[in-house]
């Protein structure tokens, strides 16, 4: 057992709400000795005057005080006071066996009481030692302070070190003086007294050098007038987070700038293709240049959406496909085509957006070239949705004349059709083309994990929004 007279290394002077050891052990020892001497004198006077009923109870006072404050001497004090009682009875009452037997019984009671109080005191000292070890070794800063005066009675190293104090004896101010503003201390103590506990309050506390550090503070009532506070210093974490945020913002700006420049470079390519188209000798060459311009425009539009997107690295499918179809229709020789896009709430990353955009460009271009020669009210429909199995379904259809009866997907050799199938394979997907009041194309491909978190349109909703349910 550690010496209970050793002071707690994290205590300051003043009242300690958890400790039974006196603040001045020497004074307490002297007081107990004086009480014991006075008890013996009072006992002797009482016996000499023939008063023998009450004085034995006085002997319990020094026994209990010794056993409580100095438990290692508790049994010895019981023996000394018990023998003193027996000797006093022998001296003043002679050989009265009844009195001697009663004194011996009282002696035994003194030993029992001293032993019990000693055991209780040692248990309390053990609990106090455990409490002190937990208090001192805790990684969270901890203090106990008087809510009336603000005086800190205990503080552990995890609280002292970040604030620049080497020990509790290094002139720790009142707890209220640590706060950036005095009303913050009053608010904290008031809320603790009113509710019994507060958690996760954030405050700036002053260090010994006068700088401020950020702490997350929790507090509760502790032994009546005292309050126990715990502290988590997140100053360095906040600085690190701020640095990461700044770095991330700079990278996002840089990436947006890259996308912006790529888009500008692609517009230059489109302009060069347009100049070459003006020099074309026949309609077939001009048509080929126009097709190349459309493909470049499709990719340029993706980069434009990427640097405008609030979600880094992803584009809003609804906005992108709507603008894409509008641009394709406006550049075609088929005006007045109605475009309907249903892809709300879906974001695609660049690895999915570019193949999907190029596929839509080829399909829409083919529809505008061949499907609406005899159709008064031409329509293009595009729907994109995600099923519960992580597969995205893209549906494109028109209300035109449909595929020719002799059309066979595998046997087609046009660049556009070959390009569509290459892009579907790049998406690791499958494609199905059918005829039903126009050309219907359904493409299914797996989504990345990032996109799965963003999508809200289900396959059931797609079936309701389109004519997919009519497919055989």
GUKOL-726933 format. One record per residue (C-alpha): residue in three letters; z, y, x. Coordinates in pm, whole numbers, padded with zeros to 5 digits, always signed. Layout:
    aa       c3       c2       c1
   ALA        Z        Y        X
...
// end
This chain:
    aa       c3       c2       c1
   UNK   +00000   +00000   +00000
   UNK   -00096   +00341   +00137
   UNK   +00180   +00589   +00188
   UNK   +00201   +00771   -00146
   UNK   +00328   +01081   +00030
   UNK   -00009   +01144   +00197
   UNK   -00184   +01429   +00017
   UNK   -00523   +01377   -00141
   UNK   -00789   +01501   +00104
   UNK   -00985   +01670   -00177
   UNK   -00686   +01843   -00339
   UNK   -00608   +02209   -00321
   UNK   -00263   +02347   -00365
   UNK   -00119   +02388   -00713
   UNK   -00086   +02163   -01014
   UNK   -00265   +01829   -01002
   UNK   -00311   +01671   -01346
   UNK   -00340   +01315   -01217
   UNK   -00078   +01272   -00945
   UNK   +00290   +01176   -00965
   UNK   +00367   +01257   -00599
   UNK   +00567   +01583   -00560
   UNK   +00397   +01870   -00388
   UNK   +00693   +01899   -00143
   UNK   +00830   +01548   -00064
   UNK   +01107   +01675   +00167
   UNK   +01250   +01897   -00103
   UNK   +01236   +01612   -00353
   UNK   +01417   +01379   -00110
   UNK   +01694   +01635   -00059
   UNK   +01723   +01687   -00435
   UNK   +01758   +01312   -00498
   UNK   +02026   +01281   -00227
   UNK   +02221   +01570   -00377
   UNK   +02194   +01419   -00729
   UNK   +02311   +01081   -00594
   UNK   +02608   +01241   -00417
   UNK   +02698   +01442   -00725
   UNK   +02672   +01125   -00936
   UNK   +02918   +00941   -00709
   UNK   +03159   +01236   -00714
   UNK   +03139   +01264   -01094
   UNK   +03196   +00887   -01119
   UNK   +03505   +00907   -00896
   UNK   +03649   +01196   -01096
   UNK   +03578   +01018   -01425
   UNK   +03755   +00700   -01308
   UNK   +04052   +00894   -01174
   UNK   +04088   +01064   -01512
   UNK   +04050   +00737   -01701
   UNK   +03702   +00816   -01843
   UNK   +03488   +00506   -01787
   UNK   +03236   +00493   -02067
   UNK   +02960   +00743   -01986
   UNK   +02952   +00801   -01610
   UNK   +02757   +00475   -01524
   UNK   +02448   +00614   -01698
   UNK   +02445   +00904   -01450
   UNK   +02368   +00652   -01174
   UNK   +02031   +00581   -01335
   UNK   +01899   +00931   -01263
   UNK   +01870   +00906   -00881
   UNK   +01748   +00544   -00915
   UNK   +01463   +00636   -01151
   UNK   +01368   +00947   -00952
   UNK   +01354   +00752   -00626
   UNK   +01161   +00460   -00776
   UNK   +00911   +00692   -00942
   UNK   +00845   +00942   -00664
   UNK   +00907   +00710   -00365
   UNK   +00844   +00356   -00493
   UNK   +00894   +00185   -00156
   UNK   +01259   +00299   -00165
   UNK   +01319   +00218   -00533
   UNK   +01496   -00119   -00484
   UNK   +01704   +00018   -00196
   UNK   +01819   +00309   -00412
   UNK   +01911   +00064   -00690
   UNK   +02120   -00143   -00447
   UNK   +02296   +00161   -00301
   UNK   +02381   +00313   -00638
   UNK   +02487   -00028   -00779
   UNK   +02719   -00099   -00487
   UNK   +02859   +00253   -00514
   UNK   +02941   +00187   -00879
   UNK   +03112   -00148   -00794
   UNK   +03312   +00007   -00506
   UNK   +03430   +00295   -00727
   UNK   +03555   +00046   -00985
   UNK   +03739   -00157   -00717
   UNK   +03897   +00156   -00568
   UNK   +04018   +00311   -00892
   UNK   +04067   +00009   -01123
   UNK   +04198   -00254   -00880
   UNK   +04154   -00622   -00958
   UNK   +04063   -00586   -01327
   UNK   +03821   -00877   -01364
   UNK   +03678   -00748   -01689
   UNK   +03592   -00413   -01535
   UNK   +03452   -00573   -01220
   UNK   +03234   -00812   -01418
   UNK   +03104   -00517   -01624
   UNK   +03032   -00324   -01302
   UNK   +02846   -00622   -01157
   UNK   +02643   -00651   -01479
   UNK   +02563   -00280   -01457
   UNK   +02460   -00335   -01092
   UNK   +02213   -00601   -01206
   UNK   +02079   -00368   -01474
   UNK   +02028   -00100   -01208
   UNK   +01827   -00347   -00996
   UNK   +01612   -00439   -01296
   UNK   +01545   -00081   -01394
   UNK   +01472   +00019   -01036
   UNK   +01234   -00274   -00994
   UNK   +01049   -00197   -01318
   UNK   +01013   +00173   -01239
   UNK   +00902   +00086   -00885
   UNK   +00635   -00152   -01016
   UNK   +00510   +00106   -01266
   UNK   +00500   +00374   -00999
   UNK   +00305   +00149   -00761
   UNK   +00055   +00070   -01038
   UNK   +00013   +00442   -01104
   UNK   -00032   +00502   -00730
   UNK   -00296   +00226   -00720
   UNK   -00485   +00378   -01011
   UNK   -00462   +00717   -00843
   UNK   -00601   +00572   -00520
   UNK   -00895   +00420   -00706
   UNK   -00955   +00744   -00887
   UNK   -00946   +00938   -00559
   UNK   -01192   +00697   -00393
   UNK   -01437   +00721   -00684
   UNK   -01392   +01097   -00697
   UNK   -01448   +01141   -00322
   UNK   -01737   +00893   -00286
   UNK   -01934   +01002   -00593
   UNK   -02282   +01131   -00516
   UNK   -02244   +01372   -00806
   UNK   -02040   +01682   -00736
   UNK   -01707   +01674   -00922
   UNK   -01428   +01926   -00971
   UNK   -01118   +01961   -01188
   UNK   -01019   +02315   -01277
   UNK   -00766   +02491   -01495
   UNK   -00948   +02633   -01795
   UNK   -00693   +02916   -01831
   UNK   -00706   +03048   -01474
   UNK   -01032   +02899   -01344
   UNK   -00847   +02764   -01038
   UNK   -01006   +02451   -00890
   UNK   -00737   +02186   -00836
   UNK   -00967   +01914   -00698
   UNK   -01318   +01914   -00556
   UNK   -01513   +01637   -00388
   UNK   -01749   +01672   -00087
   UNK   -02062   +01634   -00303
   UNK   -01965   +01960   -00472
   UNK   -01841   +02144   -00162
   UNK   -02119   +02059   +00085
   UNK   -02423   +02199   -00106
   UNK   -02230   +02518   -00169
   UNK   -02146   +02563   +00198
   UNK   -01773   +02481   +00197
   UNK   -01652   +02240   +00464
   UNK   -01314   +02155   +00307
   UNK   -01093   +02247   +00012
   UNK   -00887   +02460   +00249
   UNK   -01187   +02680   +00338
   UNK   -01108   +02944   +00077
   UNK   -01269   +02810   -00239
   UNK   -01285   +03087   -00501
   UNK   -01209   +03052   -00869
   UNK   -01465   +02845   -01055
   UNK   -01570   +03148   -01259
   UNK   -01678   +03322   -00937
   UNK   -01942   +03057   -00864
   UNK   -02154   +03156   -01163
   UNK   -02440   +03403   -01141
   UNK   -02303   +03582   -01451
   UNK   -01938   +03573   -01571
   UNK   -02040   +03510   -01933
   UNK   -02189   +03176   -01828
   UNK   -01843   +03052   -01726
   UNK   -01691   +03175   -02052
   UNK   -01970   +03008   -02249
   UNK   -01920   +02676   -02068
   UNK   -01541   +02663   -02104
   UNK   -01559   +02783   -02465
   UNK   -01805   +02509   -02560
   UNK   -01597   +02241   -02383
   UNK   -01280   +02350   -02562
   UNK   -01461   +02364   -02896
   UNK   -01648   +02032   -02875
   UNK   -01460   +01838   -02608
   UNK   -01774   +01775   -02402
   UNK   -02102   +01938   -02295
   UNK   -02390   +01779   -02103
   UNK   -02696   +01879   -01904
   UNK   -02637   +02252   -01880
   UNK   -02841   +02422   -01609
   UNK   -02683   +02702   -01404
   UNK   -02741   +02893   -01083
   UNK   -02425   +02874   -00868
   UNK   -02343   +03094   -00569
   UNK   -02298   +02935   -00227
   UNK   -02056   +03051   +00042
   UNK   -02338   +03254   +00197
   UNK   -02424   +03426   -00132
   UNK   -02749   +03240   -00205
   UNK   -02809   +03061   -00536
   UNK   -02861   +02690   -00595
   UNK   -02963   +02518   -00919
   UNK   -02723   +02265   -01071
   UNK   -02720   +02049   -01381
   UNK   -02364   +02061   -01515
   UNK   -02172   +01835   -01755
   UNK   -01806   +01890   -01847
   UNK   -01528   +01748   -02063
   UNK   -01163   +01816   -02141
   UNK   -00933   +01646   -01887
   UNK   -00557   +01615   -01936
   UNK   -00507   +01902   -02179
   UNK   -00552   +02231   -02001
   UNK   -00787   +02099   -01735
   UNK   -01164   +02048   -01743
   UNK   -01359   +01790   -01542
   UNK   -01707   +01901   -01434
   UNK   -01986   +01698   -01274
   UNK   -02276   +01858   -01089
   UNK   -02625   +01740   -00992
   UNK   -02793   +01965   -00737
   UNK   -03164   +01973   -00816
   UNK   -03256   +02277   -00606
   UNK   -03466   +02078   -00360
   UNK   -03620   +01869   -00637
   UNK   -03718   +02185   -00823
   UNK   -03873   +02330   -00507
   UNK   -04064   +02007   -00449
   UNK   -04184   +02004   -00810
   UNK   -04293   +02367   -00784
   UNK   -04483   +02284   -00465
   UNK   -04651   +01989   -00636
   UNK   -04743   +02203   -00937
   UNK   -04893   +02469   -00713
   UNK   -05084   +02209   -00513
   UNK   -05209   +02045   -00833
   UNK   -05318   +02380   -00975
   UNK   -05507   +02460   -00655
   UNK   -05681   +02122   -00662
   UNK   -05774   +02164   -01027
   UNK   -05923   +02506   -00949
   UNK   -06113   +02354   -00656
   UNK   -06245   +02065   -00869
   UNK   -06350   +02304   -01145
   UNK   -06529   +02516   -00887
   UNK   -06710   +02205   -00756
   UNK   -06821   +02110   -01108
   UNK   -06935   +02468   -01168
   UNK   -07146   +02468   -00852
   UNK   -07294   +02125   -00929
   UNK   -07391   +02252   -01274
   UNK   -07555   +02561   -01117
   UNK   -07745   +02345   -00866
   UNK   -07871   +02124   -01148
   UNK   -07992   +02430   -01334
   UNK   -08189   +02522   -01022
   UNK   -08341   +02173   -01027
   UNK   -08431   +02221   -01394
   UNK   -08600   +02550   -01310
   UNK   -08800   +02384   -01032
   UNK   -08909   +02108   -01271
   UNK   -09012   +02370   -01523
   UNK   -09224   +02549   -01260
   UNK   -09390   +02221   -01171
   UNK   -09451   +02152   -01539
   UNK   -09643   +02479   -01565
   UNK   -09880   +02351   -01296
   UNK   -09929   +02014   -01463
   UNK   -10291   +01926   -01529
   UNK   -10240   +01731   -01851
   UNK   -09996   +01674   -02136
   UNK   -09872   +01344   -01994
   UNK   -09748   +01510   -01675
   UNK   -09587   +01793   -01870
   UNK   -09411   +01537   -02089
   UNK   -09277   +01356   -01782
   UNK   -09144   +01680   -01637
   UNK   -08979   +01758   -01972
   UNK   -08812   +01417   -01975
   UNK   -08678   +01472   -01624
   UNK   -08551   +01816   -01728
   UNK   -08370   +01658   -02021
   UNK   -08196   +01404   -01797
   UNK   -08088   +01671   -01549
   UNK   -07969   +01891   -01839
   UNK   -07760   +01600   -01968
   UNK   -07573   +01571   -01637
   UNK   -07547   +01948   -01591
   UNK   -07387   +01979   -01933
   UNK   -07124   +01720   -01832
   UNK   -07025   +01925   -01528
   UNK   -07014   +02238   -01742
   UNK   -06776   +02064   -01986
   UNK   -06566   +01929   -01698
   UNK   -06482   +02269   -01555
   UNK   -06413   +02402   -01906
   UNK   -06201   +02104   -02014
   UNK   -05822   +02145   -02051
   UNK   -05784   +01775   -01955
   UNK   -05852   +01734   -01584
   UNK   -06134   +01491   -01510
   UNK   -06221   +01428   -01878
   UNK   -06443   +01591   -02138
   UNK   -06413   +01619   -02514
   UNK   -06674   +01376   -02650
   UNK   -06712   +01568   -02978
   UNK   -06799   +01894   -02803
   UNK   -07019   +01734   -02540
   UNK   -07234   +01519   -02769
   UNK   -07268   +01801   -03024
   UNK   -07398   +02043   -02760
   UNK   -07615   +01771   -02604
   UNK   -07797   +01690   -02929
   UNK   -07841   +02061   -03007
   UNK   -07999   +02119   -02666
   UNK   -08229   +01817   -02699
   UNK   -08344   +01922   -03048
   UNK   -08399   +02285   -02945
   UNK   -08616   +02174   -02652
   UNK   -08824   +01940   -02867
   UNK   -09127   +01999   -03084
   UNK   -08940   +01883   -03396
   UNK   -08740   +02177   -03532
   UNK   -08491   +02161   -03818
   UNK   -08341   +01824   -03729
   UNK   -07986   +01783   -03862
   UNK   -07741   +01645   -03605
   UNK   -07413   +01481   -03711
   UNK   -07156   +01386   -03443
   UNK   -06827   +01210   -03517
   UNK   -06621   +01161   -03200
   UNK   -06316   +01373   -03270
   UNK   -06012   +01316   -03049
   UNK   -06196   +01117   -02782
   UNK   -06204   +01213   -02414
   UNK   -06435   +01046   -02162
   UNK   -06406   +01055   -01786
   UNK   -06712   +01130   -01577
   UNK   -06781   +00761   -01508
   UNK   -06825   +00700   -01882
   UNK   -06961   +01040   -01985
   UNK   -07270   +01043   -01759
   UNK   -07407   +00701   -01867
   UNK   -07329   +00773   -02234
   UNK   -07493   +01114   -02212
   UNK   -07807   +00976   -02048
   UNK   -07829   +00698   -02309
   UNK   -07800   +00950   -02595
   UNK   -08061   +01169   -02427
   UNK   -08310   +00881   -02411
   UNK   -08240   +00766   -02769
   UNK   -08256   +01116   -02917
   UNK   -08572   +01200   -02722
   UNK   -08742   +00883   -02847
   UNK   -08638   +00956   -03205
   UNK   -08772   +01311   -03187
   UNK   -09101   +01187   -03037
   UNK   -09179   +00896   -03265
   UNK   -08943   +00865   -03565
   UNK   -09001   +01182   -03768
   UNK   -09378   +01212   -03796
   UNK   -09368   +01150   -04171
   UNK   -09003   +01250   -04247
   UNK   -08928   +01586   -04413
   UNK   -08552   +01596   -04360
   UNK   -08491   +01447   -04019
   UNK   -08134   +01347   -03919
   UNK   -07968   +01219   -03604
   UNK   -07624   +01059   -03630
   UNK   -07387   +00971   -03348
   UNK   -07042   +00816   -03383
   UNK   -06799   +00715   -03108
   UNK   -06476   +00527   -03169
   UNK   -06233   +00290   -03001
   UNK   -06104   -00041   -03137
   UNK   -05762   -00192   -03085
   UNK   -05898   -00434   -02824
   UNK   -05982   -00153   -02579
   UNK   -06357   -00163   -02652
   UNK   -06541   +00158   -02737
   UNK   -06826   +00149   -02989
   UNK   -07106   +00404   -02972
   UNK   -07343   +00412   -03268
   UNK   -07665   +00613   -03277
   UNK   -07908   +00607   -03569
   UNK   -08180   +00818   -03730
   UNK   -08346   +00820   -04071
   UNK   -08695   +00792   -03927
   UNK   -08961   +00525   -03940
   UNK   -08766   +00279   -03728
   UNK   -08877   +00046   -03453
   UNK   -09229   -00098   -03472
   UNK   -09250   -00459   -03601
   UNK   -09383   -00576   -03266
   UNK   -09096   -00419   -03068
   UNK   -08917   -00658   -02835
   UNK   -08635   -00517   -02622
   UNK   -08679   -00754   -02331
   UNK   -09049   -00698   -02311
   UNK   -09053   -00318   -02310
   UNK   -09152   -00161   -01980
   UNK   -09106   +00212   -02056
   UNK   -08882   +00401   -01819
   UNK   -08657   +00527   -02099
   UNK   -08582   +00181   -02238
   UNK   -08526   +00035   -01892
   UNK   -08296   +00325   -01813
   UNK   -08093   +00263   -02132
   UNK   -08038   -00103   -02044
   UNK   -07946   -00016   -01684
   UNK   -07689   +00236   -01806
   UNK   -07542   -00013   -02055
   UNK   -07498   -00262   -01771
   UNK   -07334   +00013   -01566
   UNK   -07085   +00055   -01852
   UNK   -07036   -00325   -01854
   UNK   -07133   -00314   -02220
   UNK   -07366   -00471   -02475
   UNK   -07642   -00315   -02681
   UNK   -07789   -00410   -03020
   UNK   -08095   -00239   -03176
   UNK   -08183   -00297   -03542
   UNK   -08398   -00149   -03819
   UNK   -08254   -00033   -04150
   UNK   -08385   +00294   -04293
   UNK   -08439   +00406   -03938
   UNK   -08346   +00293   -03591
   UNK   -07984   +00184   -03540
   UNK   -07840   +00133   -03192
   UNK   -07491   -00002   -03133
   UNK   -07340   -00008   -02784
   UNK   -07000   -00154   -02704
   UNK   -06827   -00106   -02368
   UNK   -06469   -00130   -02230
   UNK   -06265   +00182   -02176
   UNK   -06056   +00280   -01878
   UNK   -05675   +00282   -01924
   UNK   -05670   +00665   -01913
   UNK   -05920   +00690   -02198
   UNK   -05735   +00432   -02406
   UNK   -05440   +00672   -02430
   UNK   -05660   +00953   -02562
   UNK   -05863   +00793   -02839
   UNK   -05780   +00816   -03205
   UNK   -06095   +00707   -03390
   UNK   -06087   +00335   -03484
   UNK   -06373   +00093   -03545
   UNK   -06276   +00073   -03913
   UNK   -06322   +00449   -03936
   UNK   -06663   +00414   -03770
   UNK   -06771   +00164   -04034
   UNK   -06672   +00412   -04304
   UNK   -06846   +00703   -04132
   UNK   -07177   +00525   -04065
   UNK   -07411   +00263   -04210
   UNK   -07292   -00003   -03965
   UNK   -07154   -00203   -04260
   UNK   -07516   -00254   -04381
   UNK   -07616   -00446   -04070
   UNK   -07685   -00813   -04128
// end
